[in-house]
Amino acid sequence: MNRPDDREPSTVWFYFNEAFEQDDFPTVGWALGSDWGYGSPAPRDSAHYREMAEARMTALYGPHPT
């Protein structure tokens, strides 16, 4: 899987988290690819949306840095 954002994974995770602090349903295609949700069921709520996005982030950039 190609990473849409070529910055260090910790940097991408930082801005991903920041996006979710500002909005319940942020546009995160810049990190996940514009087609990341294509073919997936619609998220039930904002928590499910984030769960889906974090799963894709982990697949692309590795686990969330602690």
C-alpha positions as CSV (number, residue, x, y, z in Angstrom):
1,M,0.0,0.0,0.0
2,N,1.4,3.4,-1.0
3,R,1.4,6.2,1.6
4,P,-0.4,9.3,0.3
5,D,1.7,11.5,2.6
6,D,5.4,11.0,2.5
7,R,6.2,12.7,5.7
8,E,7.4,10.8,8.8
9,P,4.6,8.6,10.2
10,S,4.7,10.4,13.6
11,T,4.1,13.7,11.8
12,V,1.2,12.3,9.8
13,W,-0.3,10.9,13.0
14,F,0.1,14.3,14.7
15,Y,-1.9,16.1,12.0
16,F,-4.4,13.3,11.7
17,N,-5.2,13.6,15.5
18,E,-5.3,17.3,15.2
19,A,-8.0,17.0,12.5
20,F,-10.1,14.9,14.7
21,E,-9.8,17.4,17.6
22,Q,-11.2,20.1,15.3
23,D,-14.0,18.1,13.7
24,D,-16.0,14.9,14.3
25,F,-15.9,14.0,10.6
26,P,-12.7,15.7,9.2
27,T,-11.5,15.2,5.7
28,V,-8.5,13.0,6.1
29,G,-8.0,11.8,2.5
30,W,-4.7,13.7,2.4
31,A,-3.3,11.0,4.8
32,L,-5.4,8.0,3.8
33,G,-5.9,8.5,0.1
34,S,-8.9,10.0,-1.6
35,D,-10.5,6.6,-2.1
36,W,-10.0,5.2,1.5
37,G,-13.6,4.8,2.3
38,Y,-14.8,3.6,-1.1
39,G,-16.9,0.5,-0.9
40,S,-17.0,0.6,2.9
41,P,-20.3,0.8,4.8
42,A,-21.2,4.3,6.0
43,P,-19.9,5.1,9.5
44,R,-22.6,4.8,12.2
45,D,-21.3,7.8,14.1
46,S,-18.2,9.9,14.6
47,A,-16.5,7.3,16.8
48,H,-17.0,4.6,14.1
49,Y,-15.7,7.1,11.5
50,R,-12.5,7.6,13.5
51,E,-12.2,3.9,14.2
52,M,-12.3,3.2,10.4
53,A,-9.8,6.0,9.7
54,E,-7.4,4.8,12.4
55,A,-7.5,1.3,11.0
56,R,-6.4,2.7,7.6
57,M,-3.8,4.9,9.3
58,T,-2.3,1.9,11.1
59,A,-2.2,-0.1,7.8
60,L,-0.4,2.7,6.0
61,Y,1.8,4.3,8.7
62,G,2.1,1.8,11.5
63,P,0.8,1.9,15.0
64,H,0.0,5.2,16.6
65,P,3.2,6.6,18.3
66,T,2.9,6.9,22.0
